[in-house]
């Protein structure tokens, strides 16, 4: 994933510095969830993680996603002006699988990317 991001930014930078007219039509950013509880869970693990279940996002995983969102804000908004400073639903869409760790990871990422935006999830049955 990091190779893709670096390649995308490198190509974008080269094109914008050349005399060739360019326009970015779309960009896709794929993130994996943050740190989570172990997949194999027993009673001892449940106590260690305050009654949580297997494969659930932990507070550190949420924080990792918030920091990744802050990094994306600096990179995509401040450095390269690829996104608007305020969230506009016409410009960006965020999708997640229906799994708790994915939903919370996406929420953390958006909180870092657009800290003033109040997240209103829409759950789709598809």
DSSP file (Angstrom, degrees, kcal/mol; ACC not computed):
  #  RESIDUE AA STRUCTURE BP1 BP2  ACC     N-H-->O    O-->H-N    N-H-->O    O-->H-N    TCO  KAPPA ALPHA  PHI   PSI    X-CA   Y-CA   Z-CA
    1    1 A X     >        0   0    0      0, 0.0     4,-2.2     0, 0.0     5,-0.2   0.000 360.0 360.0 360.0 -44.2    0.0    0.0    0.0
    2    2 A X  H  >  +     0   0    0      1,-0.2     4,-2.6     2,-0.2     5,-0.2   0.869 360.0  55.1 -62.3 -35.3    2.8    2.4    0.9
    3    3 A X  H  > S+     0   0    0      2,-0.2     4,-2.6     1,-0.2    -1,-0.2   0.911 107.7  49.5 -62.6 -42.2    4.4    1.8   -2.5
    4    4 A X  H  > S+     0   0    0      2,-0.2     4,-2.9     1,-0.2    -2,-0.2   0.929 111.9  47.6 -61.9 -46.4    1.2    2.7   -4.3
    5    5 A X  H  X S+     0   0    0     -4,-2.2     4,-2.6     2,-0.2     5,-0.2   0.927 113.7  47.1 -62.1 -45.5    0.8    5.9   -2.3
    6    6 A X  H  X S+     0   0    0     -4,-2.6     4,-2.5     2,-0.2    -1,-0.2   0.916 114.1  47.7 -63.1 -43.4    4.5    6.9   -2.9
    7    7 A X  H  X S+     0   0    0     -4,-2.6     4,-2.7     2,-0.2     5,-0.2   0.922 112.3  49.6 -63.5 -44.7    4.1    6.1   -6.6
    8    8 A X  H  X S+     0   0    0     -4,-2.9     4,-2.5     1,-0.2    -2,-0.2   0.925 113.9  44.7 -59.1 -47.3    0.9    8.1   -6.9
    9    9 A X  H  X S+     0   0    0     -4,-2.6     4,-2.7     2,-0.2    -1,-0.2   0.890 112.9  51.6 -67.1 -39.5    2.4   11.1   -5.2
   10   10 A X  H  X S+     0   0    0     -4,-2.5     4,-2.5    -5,-0.2    -2,-0.2   0.938 112.8  44.4 -63.0 -47.6    5.6   10.9   -7.3
   11   11 A X  H  X S+     0   0    0     -4,-2.7     4,-2.5     2,-0.2     5,-0.2   0.928 114.5  49.8 -63.4 -44.4    3.6   10.7  -10.6
   12   12 A X  H  X S+     0   0    0     -4,-2.5     4,-2.4    -5,-0.2    -2,-0.2   0.918 111.7  48.5 -59.6 -44.7    1.3   13.5   -9.4
   13   13 A X  H  X S+     0   0    0     -4,-2.7     4,-1.6     1,-0.2    -1,-0.2   0.920 111.9  48.6 -63.2 -45.1    4.3   15.7   -8.4
   14   14 A X  H  X S+     0   0    0     -4,-2.5     4,-1.0     1,-0.2    -1,-0.2   0.909 113.3  47.2 -62.9 -42.3    6.1   15.1  -11.7
   15   15 A X  H  < S+     0   0    0     -4,-2.5     3,-0.3     1,-0.2     5,-0.3   0.892 111.0  50.2 -68.5 -38.8    3.0   15.9  -13.8
   16   16 A X  H  < S+     0   0    0     -4,-2.4    -1,-0.2     1,-0.2    -2,-0.2   0.787 111.0  49.7 -72.4 -24.8    2.1   19.1  -11.9
   17   17 A X  H  < S+     0   0    0     -4,-1.6    -1,-0.2    -5,-0.2    -2,-0.2   0.655 100.9  78.0 -85.9 -16.1    5.7   20.4  -12.2
   18   18 A X  S  < S-     0   0    0     -4,-1.0    -3,-0.0    -3,-0.3     0, 0.0  -0.301  94.7-109.3 -83.5 176.0    5.8   19.8  -15.9
   19   19 A X  S    S+     0   0    0     -2,-0.1     2,-0.3     2,-0.1    -1,-0.1   0.415  84.2 112.2 -85.0   1.4    4.2   22.0  -18.5
   20   20 A X  S    S-     0   0    0     -5,-0.3     2,-0.4     1,-0.1    -2,-0.1  -0.598  72.5-123.0 -79.8 133.0    1.6   19.3  -19.3
   21   21 A X        +     0   0    0     -2,-0.3     2,-0.3     2,-0.0    -2,-0.1  -0.619  39.7 177.0 -75.3 127.9   -2.0   20.1  -18.2
   22   22 A X        -     0   0    0     -2,-0.4     2,-0.4    -6,-0.1   -10,-0.0  -0.943  19.7-171.6-132.5 154.2   -3.3   17.5  -15.8
   23   23 A X        -     0   0    0     -2,-0.3     2,-0.5     0, 0.0    -2,-0.0  -0.952  22.1-134.7-145.1 124.8   -6.4   17.0  -13.8
   24   24 A X        -     0   0    0     -2,-0.4     3,-0.1     1,-0.2    -2,-0.0  -0.685  19.2-175.9 -79.8 124.3   -6.9   14.3  -11.2
   25   25 A X        -     0   0    0     -2,-0.5     2,-0.3     1,-0.3    -1,-0.2   0.813  63.5 -17.2 -90.6 -34.5  -10.3   12.7  -11.8
   26   26 A X        -     0   0    0      2,-0.0    -1,-0.3     0, 0.0     2,-0.3  -0.984  52.1-158.1-164.5 160.5  -10.3   10.4   -8.8
   27   27 A X        -     0   0    0     -2,-0.3     2,-0.5    -3,-0.1    -3,-0.0  -0.992   9.5-151.0-143.3 145.9   -8.0    8.8   -6.2
   28   28 A X        -     0   0    0     -2,-0.3     2,-0.5     2,-0.0    -2,-0.0  -0.976   7.7-170.8-121.5 130.4   -8.5    5.7   -4.1
   29   29 A X        -     0   0    0     -2,-0.5     2,-0.5     2,-0.0    -2,-0.0  -0.985   6.3-165.0-120.3 123.5   -7.0    5.2   -0.6
   30   30 A X        -     0   0    0     -2,-0.5     2,-0.3   -29,-0.1    -2,-0.0  -0.939   8.6-176.6-113.9 124.9   -7.2    1.8    1.0
   31   31 A X        -     0   0    0     -2,-0.5     2,-0.3   -30,-0.0     3,-0.1  -0.890  18.3-139.7-118.0 148.8   -6.5    1.4    4.7
   32   32 A X        -     0   0    0     -2,-0.3    -2,-0.0     1,-0.1    70,-0.0  -0.726  40.9 -89.7 -97.5 157.1   -6.4   -1.7    6.9
   33   33 A X        -     0   0    0     -2,-0.3    -1,-0.1     1,-0.1    69,-0.1  -0.134  45.0-108.6 -62.2 163.3   -7.9   -1.5   10.3
   34   34 A X        -     0   0    0     67,-0.3    27,-0.2     1,-0.2    28,-0.1  -0.020  61.3 -42.1 -79.8-170.0   -5.7   -0.5   13.3
   35   35 A X        -     0   0    0     25,-0.2    23,-2.2    22,-0.1    26,-0.4  -0.218  68.1-179.1 -58.1 143.2   -4.5   -2.7   16.1
   36   36 A X  B     -A   57   0A   0     21,-0.3    21,-0.2    -3,-0.1     3,-0.1  -0.844  31.7 -80.8-139.2 172.7   -7.0   -5.1   17.5
   37   37 A X        -     0   0    0     19,-2.8    18,-0.3    -2,-0.3    -1,-0.1  -0.307  66.0 -77.1 -70.9 162.3   -7.5   -7.8   20.1
   38   38 A X        -     0   0    0     16,-0.1    17,-1.4     1,-0.1    18,-0.2  -0.191  31.2-130.9 -61.2 153.3   -6.1  -11.3   19.3
   39   39 A X  S    S+     0   0    0     15,-0.2     2,-0.7     1,-0.1    -1,-0.1   0.879  99.2  59.3 -71.6 -39.4   -8.1  -13.6   16.9
   40   40 A X  S    S-     0   0    0     14,-0.1     2,-0.4     5,-0.0    -1,-0.1  -0.839  80.2-174.1 -92.7 118.7   -7.9  -16.5   19.3
   41   41 A X        +     0   0    0     -2,-0.7     2,-0.2    -4,-0.1    13,-0.1  -0.924  13.4 167.2-122.5 135.4   -9.6  -15.3   22.5
   42   42 A X     >  -     0   0    0     -2,-0.4     4,-2.2     1,-0.0     5,-0.2  -0.722  54.6 -83.0-130.8-174.3  -10.0  -17.0   25.8
   43   43 A X  H  > S+     0   0    0     -2,-0.2     4,-1.8     1,-0.2     5,-0.1   0.858 126.7  53.5 -63.1 -36.1  -11.1  -15.8   29.3
   44   44 A X  H  > S+     0   0    0      2,-0.2     4,-2.2     1,-0.2    -1,-0.2   0.928 110.0  47.7 -64.7 -44.1   -7.6  -14.5   30.1
   45   45 A X  H  > S+     0   0    0      1,-0.2     4,-2.3     2,-0.2     7,-0.2   0.896 107.8  56.5 -62.5 -39.7   -7.6  -12.4   27.0
   46   46 A X  H  <>S+     0   0    0     -4,-2.2     5,-3.9     1,-0.2     6,-0.6   0.894 109.4  45.5 -59.9 -39.8  -11.1  -11.1   27.7
   47   47 A X  H ><5S+     0   0    0     -4,-1.8     3,-1.4     3,-0.2    -1,-0.2   0.894 110.8  53.3 -69.7 -39.6   -9.9   -9.8   31.1
   48   48 A X  H 3<5S+     0   0    0     -4,-2.2    -2,-0.2     1,-0.3    -1,-0.2   0.861 113.8  42.8 -62.9 -35.1   -6.8   -8.3   29.6
   49   49 A X  T ><5S-     0   0    0     -4,-2.3     3,-1.0    -5,-0.1    -1,-0.3  -0.056 120.4-104.8-105.4  31.5   -8.9   -6.4   27.1
   50   50 A X  T < 5S-     0   0    0     -3,-1.4    -3,-0.2     1,-0.3    -2,-0.1   0.848  81.0 -43.9  54.2  45.2  -11.6   -5.3   29.5
   51   51 A X  T 3 <S+     0   0    0     -5,-3.9    -1,-0.3     1,-0.2    -4,-0.2   0.632  99.5 145.7  81.1  14.1  -14.3   -7.8   28.4
   52   52 A X    <   -     0   0    0     -3,-1.0     2,-0.2    -6,-0.6    -1,-0.2  -0.155  42.9-119.3 -76.0 175.9  -13.8   -7.3   24.7
   53   53 A X    >   -     0   0    0      1,-0.1     3,-1.0    -4,-0.1   -16,-0.2  -0.561  40.4 -68.9-110.1 176.3  -14.2   -9.9   22.1
   54   54 A X  T 3  S+     0   0    0      1,-0.2   -15,-0.2    -2,-0.2    -1,-0.1  -0.362 112.6   8.7 -68.1 145.3  -11.8  -11.4   19.5
   55   55 A X  T 3  S+     0   0    0    -17,-1.4    46,-0.3   -18,-0.3     2,-0.3   0.738  89.2 145.6  59.6  30.2  -10.6   -9.3   16.6
   56   56 A X    <   -     0   0    0     -3,-1.0   -19,-2.8   -18,-0.2    -1,-0.2  -0.720  56.8-101.8 -94.8 147.9  -12.1   -6.0   18.0
   57   57 A X  B     -A   36   0A   0     -2,-0.3   -21,-0.3   -21,-0.2     2,-0.2  -0.444  37.8-148.8 -65.3 135.7  -10.3   -2.7   17.5
   58   58 A X    >>  -     0   0    0    -23,-2.2     4,-1.9    -2,-0.1     3,-0.7  -0.619  30.1 -99.2-102.3 168.6   -8.5   -1.5   20.6
   59   59 A X  H 3> S+     0   0    0      1,-0.3     4,-2.2     2,-0.2     5,-0.1   0.843 124.5  54.6 -57.6 -35.8   -8.0    2.1   21.6
   60   60 A X  H 3> S+     0   0    0      2,-0.2     4,-2.3     1,-0.2    -1,-0.3   0.870 105.9  52.9 -65.8 -35.8   -4.5    2.1   20.2
   61   61 A X  H <> S+     0   0    0     -3,-0.7     4,-1.8   -26,-0.4    -2,-0.2   0.892 108.4  49.5 -66.0 -39.7   -5.9    0.9   16.9
   62   62 A X  H  X S+     0   0    0     -4,-1.9     4,-2.1     2,-0.2    -2,-0.2   0.921 111.3  49.7 -62.7 -43.7   -8.3    3.8   16.8
   63   63 A X  H  X S+     0   0    0     -4,-2.2     4,-2.5     1,-0.2    -2,-0.2   0.884 106.4  55.9 -63.3 -39.2   -5.5    6.2   17.6
   64   64 A X  H  X S+     0   0    0     -4,-2.3     4,-2.1     1,-0.2    -1,-0.2   0.912 108.9  47.3 -58.6 -42.5   -3.4    4.8   14.8
   65   65 A X  H  X S+     0   0    0     -4,-1.8     4,-2.4     2,-0.2    -2,-0.2   0.879 109.6  52.7 -68.7 -37.9   -6.2    5.5   12.3
   66   66 A X  H  X S+     0   0    0     -4,-2.1     4,-2.1     2,-0.2    -2,-0.2   0.915 110.8  47.8 -62.4 -42.2   -6.6    9.1   13.7
   67   67 A X  H  X S+     0   0    0     -4,-2.5     4,-2.2     2,-0.2    -2,-0.2   0.878 109.9  52.3 -66.2 -37.4   -2.9    9.7   13.2
   68   68 A X  H  X S+     0   0    0     -4,-2.1     4,-2.5     2,-0.2    -2,-0.2   0.899 109.1  50.6 -64.2 -39.7   -3.0    8.2    9.7
   69   69 A X  H  X S+     0   0    0     -4,-2.4     4,-2.3     2,-0.2    -2,-0.2   0.892 109.2  50.6 -63.4 -40.3   -5.9   10.6    8.9
   70   70 A X  H  X S+     0   0    0     -4,-2.1     4,-2.2     2,-0.2    -2,-0.2   0.892 110.2  50.1 -64.3 -39.1   -3.8   13.5   10.2
   71   71 A X  H  X S+     0   0    0     -4,-2.2     4,-2.7     1,-0.2    -2,-0.2   0.931 110.7  49.1 -63.2 -44.9   -0.9   12.4    8.0
   72   72 A X  H  X>S+     0   0    0     -4,-2.5     4,-3.2     2,-0.2     5,-0.6   0.871 108.3  54.9 -63.2 -37.0   -3.3   12.2    5.0
   73   73 A X  I  X>S+     0   0    0     -4,-2.3     5,-1.9     2,-0.2     4,-1.7   0.947 112.0  42.9 -59.6 -49.1   -4.6   15.7    5.9
   74   74 A X  I  <>S+     0   0    0     -4,-2.2     5,-2.8     3,-0.2     6,-0.2   0.933 122.7  39.0 -62.3 -45.5   -1.1   17.2    5.8
   75   75 A X  I  <>S+     0   0    0     -4,-2.7     5,-1.5     3,-0.2    -2,-0.2   0.962 125.7  30.7 -72.9 -53.5   -0.2   15.3    2.7
   76   76 A X  I  <5S+     0   0    0     -4,-3.2     6,-3.6    -5,-0.2     7,-1.1   0.762 132.7  26.8 -83.2 -26.4   -3.3   15.4    0.5
   77   77 A X  I  X<S+     0   0    0     -4,-1.7     4,-0.6    -5,-0.6    -3,-0.2   0.871 129.7  29.1-102.6 -54.8   -4.7   18.8    1.6
   78   78 A X  I  4<S+     0   0    0     -5,-1.9    -3,-0.2     2,-0.1    -4,-0.2   0.938 129.2  33.7 -76.3 -46.6   -1.9   21.0    2.8
   79   79 A X  I  4<S+     0   0    0     -5,-2.8    -3,-0.2    -6,-0.2    -4,-0.2   0.918 136.4  15.9 -77.5 -44.2    1.0   19.7    0.7
   80   80 A X  T  4<S-     0   0    0     -5,-1.5    -3,-0.1    -6,-0.2    -4,-0.1   0.475  84.5-135.0-115.5  -4.1   -0.7   18.7   -2.6
   81   81 A X     <  +     0   0    0     -4,-0.6    -4,-0.2    -6,-0.2    -5,-0.1   0.873  58.2 137.9  52.4  42.0   -4.1   20.4   -2.4
   82   82 A X        +     0   0    0     -6,-3.6     2,-0.3    -7,-0.1    -5,-0.2   0.723  64.0  36.0 -88.7 -23.7   -5.8   17.2   -3.7
   83   83 A X  S    S-     0   0    0     -7,-1.1     2,-0.1   -10,-0.1     4,-0.1  -0.864  90.6-100.2-125.9 160.2   -8.8   17.5   -1.2
   84   84 A X        -     0   0    0     -2,-0.3     4,-0.1     2,-0.1    -2,-0.1  -0.465  28.9-123.2 -76.3 153.6  -10.8   20.4    0.2
   85   85 A X  S    S+     0   0    0     -2,-0.1     2,-0.4    -8,-0.1    -1,-0.1   0.808  98.9  49.5 -68.8 -29.5  -10.0   21.5    3.7
   86   86 A X  S    S-     0   0    0     28,-0.1    -2,-0.1    30,-0.0     2,-0.1  -0.902 102.7 -98.8-111.0 140.9  -13.6   21.0    4.9
   87   87 A X        -     0   0    0     -2,-0.4     2,-0.4    -4,-0.1    -2,-0.1  -0.328  38.9-175.8 -61.0 130.0  -15.4   17.7    4.2
   88   88 A X    >>  -     0   0    0     -4,-0.1     3,-2.3     1,-0.1     4,-1.6  -0.975  21.8-150.0-127.7 115.2  -17.7   17.9    1.2
   89   89 A X  T 34 S+     0   0    0     -2,-0.4    -1,-0.1     1,-0.3    -2,-0.0   0.716  98.4  62.9 -58.9 -19.0  -19.8   14.8    0.5
   90   90 A X  T 34 S+     0   0    0      1,-0.2    -1,-0.3    -3,-0.0     3,-0.1   0.732 109.5  39.7 -74.8 -21.8  -19.7   15.7   -3.2
   91   91 A X  T <4 S+     0   0    0     -3,-2.3     2,-0.4     1,-0.2    -2,-0.2   0.785 118.2  33.9 -96.8 -32.7  -15.9   15.2   -3.2
   92   92 A X     <  -     0   0    0     -4,-1.6     2,-0.4     2,-0.0    -1,-0.2  -0.958  51.9-169.6-134.7 143.8  -15.2   12.2   -1.0
   93   93 A X        -     0   0    0     -2,-0.4     2,-0.5    -3,-0.1    -3,-0.0  -0.989   9.1-159.7-127.1 140.9  -16.9    8.9   -0.2
   94   94 A X        -     0   0    0     -2,-0.4     2,-0.3     2,-0.0    -2,-0.0  -0.986  11.2-175.1-122.7 125.9  -15.8    6.6    2.6
   95   95 A X        +     0   0    0     -2,-0.5     2,-0.3    11,-0.0    -2,-0.0  -0.882   3.8 176.8-120.0 151.6  -16.8    2.9    2.6
   96   96 A X        -     0   0    0     -2,-0.3     7,-0.1     9,-0.0     2,-0.1  -0.984  33.8-107.8-146.4 153.4  -16.2    0.2    5.2
   97   97 A X        -     0   0    0     -2,-0.3     6,-0.1     1,-0.1     5,-0.0  -0.388  43.5-106.1 -70.6 165.0  -17.1   -3.4    5.6
   98   98 A X  S    S+     0   0    0      4,-0.1     2,-0.2    -2,-0.1    -1,-0.1   0.363  83.9 116.9 -79.2   9.1  -19.8   -4.0    8.3
   99   99 A X  S >> S-     0   0    0      1,-0.1     4,-2.4     4,-0.0     3,-0.6  -0.572  72.6-125.1 -79.6 139.5  -17.3   -5.4   10.7
  100  100 A X  H 3> S+     0   0    0      1,-0.3     4,-2.7    -2,-0.2     5,-0.3   0.888 108.4  50.9 -52.0 -48.5  -16.8   -3.4   14.0
  101  101 A X  H 3> S+     0   0    0    -46,-0.3     4,-1.8     1,-0.2   -67,-0.3   0.852 112.1  47.7 -63.2 -33.6  -13.0   -2.9   13.6
  102  102 A X  H <> S+     0   0    0     -3,-0.6     4,-2.5     2,-0.2    -1,-0.2   0.906 112.4  48.1 -72.8 -42.2  -13.4   -1.7   10.1
  103  103 A X  H  X S+     0   0    0     -4,-2.4     4,-2.2     2,-0.2    -2,-0.2   0.942 115.7  44.0 -62.7 -47.6  -16.2    0.8   10.9
  104  104 A X  H  X S+     0   0    0     -4,-2.7     4,-2.4    -5,-0.2    -1,-0.2   0.861 112.6  52.6 -68.4 -35.0  -14.3    2.2   13.9
  105  105 A X  H  X S+     0   0    0     -4,-1.8     4,-2.3    -5,-0.3    -1,-0.2   0.928 110.6  47.5 -65.0 -43.9  -11.0    2.3   11.9
  106  106 A X  H  X S+     0   0    0     -4,-2.5     4,-2.4     1,-0.2    -2,-0.2   0.899 111.0  51.8 -62.3 -40.7  -12.7    4.3    9.2
  107  107 A X  H  X S+     0   0    0     -4,-2.2     4,-2.3     1,-0.2    -2,-0.2   0.918 109.9  49.1 -61.9 -44.1  -14.3    6.6   11.7
  108  108 A X  H  X S+     0   0    0     -4,-2.4     4,-1.7     2,-0.2    -2,-0.2   0.899 110.4  51.1 -61.8 -41.4  -10.8    7.2   13.3
  109  109 A X  H  X S+     0   0    0     -4,-2.3     4,-2.5     1,-0.2    -2,-0.2   0.928 111.2  47.1 -62.1 -45.9   -9.3    7.9    9.9
  110  110 A X  H  X S+     0   0    0     -4,-2.4     4,-3.3     1,-0.2     7,-0.2   0.880 108.0  56.7 -65.3 -37.3  -12.0   10.5    9.0
  111  111 A X  H  < S+     0   0    0     -4,-2.3    -1,-0.2     1,-0.2    -2,-0.2   0.881 112.3  42.4 -60.5 -37.2  -11.6   12.1   12.5
  112  112 A X  H  < S+     0   0    0     -4,-1.7     3,-0.4    -5,-0.1    -2,-0.2   0.876 118.3  44.5 -74.4 -38.4   -7.9   12.7   11.7
  113  113 A X  H  < S+     0   0    0     -4,-2.5     2,-0.3     1,-0.3    -2,-0.2   0.905 132.5  18.1 -73.8 -43.2   -8.5   13.8    8.1
  114  114 A X  S >< S+     0   0    0     -4,-3.3     3,-1.8    -5,-0.2    -1,-0.3  -0.703  70.3 174.6-129.1  78.9  -11.5   16.1    8.9
  115  115 A X  T 3  S+     0   0    0     -3,-0.4    -1,-0.1    -2,-0.3    -4,-0.1   0.713  78.6  52.1 -64.1 -21.4  -11.4   16.8   12.6
  116  116 A X  T 3  S+     0   0    0      2,-0.1     2,-0.4     0, 0.0    -1,-0.3   0.452  88.2 100.2 -92.7  -0.3  -14.2   19.4   12.5
  117  117 A X    <   -     0   0    0     -3,-1.8     2,-0.7    -7,-0.2    -3,-0.1  -0.717  69.2-137.7 -90.4 132.3  -16.6   17.1   10.7
  118  118 A X        -     0   0    0     -2,-0.4     2,-0.3     2,-0.0    -2,-0.1  -0.807  26.0-130.1 -88.5 117.4  -19.3   15.3   12.7
  119  119 A X        -     0   0    0     -2,-0.7     2,-0.5   -12,-0.1   -12,-0.0  -0.510  26.0-177.1 -76.1 127.9  -19.4   11.7   11.4
  120  120 A X        -     0   0    0     -2,-0.3    -1,-0.1     2,-0.0    -2,-0.0  -0.830  17.7-150.2-124.6  89.8  -22.9   10.4   10.5
  121  121 A X        -     0   0    0     -2,-0.5     2,-0.5     1,-0.1   -18,-0.0  -0.283   3.3-154.0 -64.1 144.6  -22.6    6.8    9.4
  122  122 A X        -     0   0    0      2,-0.0     2,-0.6     0, 0.0    -1,-0.1  -0.985   9.5-150.2-117.3 119.9  -25.1    5.4    6.9
  123  123 A X        -     0   0    0     -2,-0.5     2,-0.3     2,-0.0   -25,-0.0  -0.817  12.3-166.5 -97.4 123.6  -25.6    1.7    7.2
  124  124 A X        -     0   0    0     -2,-0.6    -2,-0.0     1,-0.1   -26,-0.0  -0.826  22.4-139.1-108.5 144.9  -26.5    0.0    3.9
  125  125 A X              0   0    0     -2,-0.3    -1,-0.1     1,-0.2    -2,-0.0   0.539 360.0 360.0 -82.3  -5.2  -27.8   -3.5    3.7
  126  126 A X              0   0    0      0, 0.0    -1,-0.2     0, 0.0    -3,-0.0   0.460 360.0 360.0 -78.1 360.0  -25.7   -4.3    0.6
